[in-house]
Amino acid sequence: MGLKELRQRIDAIDDQILQLLNERMEIVKEVGKLKNRTGAPIYRPERELEILQRLKAKNKGPLNESAIEAIFLEIFAVSRNLERPERVVYLGPEGSFTHQAAESRFGAMSNYLPLTSISAVFKELELKRAKYGVVPIENSIDGVVRETLDLLGKSNLLIVAEIFMPIHHAFASLEEDCTKIERIYSKDIAFGQCHNFLIEHGLDRAEWIPVESTAKAAKLAAKEPGSAAICSTIAAKLYNLPILFENIEDFSNNTTRFVVLSDFKNEPSGNDKTSILAKLQDRPGALYNFLKDFHDKQINLTKIESRPAQQRDFSYWFYIDFDGHIDDPAVKEIMEKHGHQIKWLGSYAKVKDRVDEV
């Protein structure tokens, strides 16, 4: 079969895909009408996870699981916008890794608003000026994001989803020849994370200029011949800055966990994680006895982190993640027993802790 015939077959399949997508969206609009009457949330992470798991189980290739996820997450995002357009706020600026994480779940068509601080994201959600917020909560190298944990302790917002995002840096420039690059812009920490690449390519002779974000670096380099940026791929694309090298970081296991915040409770998905803050009495064995209840109920703890309590009186909260949903019988028993000591932060569909490349 020749090239022309193969392209005709592709065109015919694309026509079928378009027709089926429009049929799907007609049904989505009917679902949206039902949800609007009942006030049910549009974003249901547990339902999306269920669909993805079903499709991956039925898949016979050549698409891999990451490709299926990328395609259908965009379809989900378009569907949500048809049901009820809702604003998504995130820790900016535009082109940041948080922006990239938000787009990975809410798609390119959503109504996004970048904000300058994590506290601003919380405030926008609490004032009902946005429905969803995306903020970082921990990094595999640098640990927890303290501001996010502290604000979760004060707020009534809930974690409704989690996103694990590998942090890959790109080297982007208007110049095709690295010897012509005289200035390199980036966030200060990124220079250290990409030190080996810069030395190996003779870029230690260039001036390294720290700026407040990798997105700002891409914006500057896009305007200045003879300069370059260490930035995210989304920032380079946003400012039409050609990418010369991808994945230039010294260590490939740098991953940030982001959380999606909102004001509703998820239904159980069958594979959930719950986050809590626990303030225990200052007495011998208090933490041991508290954690023993989880052991006795065979509930797996996935994270425990201490944080100073809001009173700043040298007492501490414990941030804890564990497997299960707040409606699971075993979890219910623990919550009821220790209810006065626990602040529930949300139960949400658990995802794997790394994102494979498409």
Helices and strands as residue ranges (DSSP letters): H 3-38, H 45-58, H 65-83, E 87-91, H 97-106, E 111-115, H 118-126, E 132-139, E 143-144, H 146-154, E 158-166, E 170-173, G 178-180, E 183-186, H 188-193, H 195-200, G 203-205, E 207-210, H 214-221, E 227-231, H 233-238, E 243-245, E 255-262, E 272-279, H 286-296, E 301-308, E 316-323, H 329-337, G 339-341, E 342-349
